[in-house]
């Protein structure tokens, strides 16, 4: 087997556009879960409305891509208000139920025949990011070091994705180290204590939900701009649990946790995928046991096993602290 090719593929996946999109979604979820203690099980819903805000604005209404970005942000704000207003005064598990249901309801609505004139239904919308690619400053060709290379198109999306990740990380750092950040961390620890000090816990939670949802919507935008395709089935509930996985892996409640988690998660996933496929092709693994079509499922099973061991031996993640994993269930 060509281990150099396997490692190259893993590194490429770890720093590619998809990893950047998931890092953005995880940064938003870190505000919810890591810093405020909100059990948002529907981060994919914010990604979906952000992605379709761009796609529908350009493909259906003929607006500029940049106006589409603003529409996506507004959609995320409206969704946060709709989800948070009735649930954030209640226990945290009500928000969890509402968000996971909202994500699946939105996915099914966007793929329905009723919404097809607007969303493209099961076929989705395509070719709406040409305005972005026309600004590509990189000449046609391959860029990289050794066998780790990217096309000029992928490199341009990576500049966008990781640039947004850097901006979001700095924004969260400043936010968390501000008086507002100290309040939401106190809410995570004991919201009754924060309330006794005169803080409006409900308003702070709603602000946190909006901010994290908006950052998550940018993750959805990067994802669909990368593929030039917005399909509702790309935003199923599994995406949220991938985001949770890489957040816990990196360390919830830590500024660099989502970044490290995204890089490590996609490195491991792509590494196992390439390893399994080469082992099957070389005959080290019989195709009667695992065929190439099953390699994708097996890689996630192996990643799941690794995460199980992580939760046993280091549940706080690579950078996290155990106390960051404690939630106030009231």
Secondary structure, DSSP 8 states (H G I E B T S, - for coil): --HHHHHHHHHHHHHSHHHHHHHHHHHHHIIIIIII------HHHHHHHHHHHHHHHHHTT---HHHHHHHHHHHHHHHHHHHHHHHTTS-HHHHHHHHHHHHHHHHHHHTSSSSHHHH-GGG-EE---HHHHTT--S-SSEEEETTEEEEHHHHHHHHHHHHHHHHHHHHHHHHHTSHHHHHHHHHHHHHHHHHHTT--HHHHHHHHHHHHHHHHHHHHHHHHHHHTEE-GGGS-HHHHHHHHHHHHHH-TT-TTHHHHHHHHHHHHHHHHHHHHHHHHHHTSS-TTTS-GGGHHHHHHHHHHHHHHHHHHH-TTTTT--GGGG-----
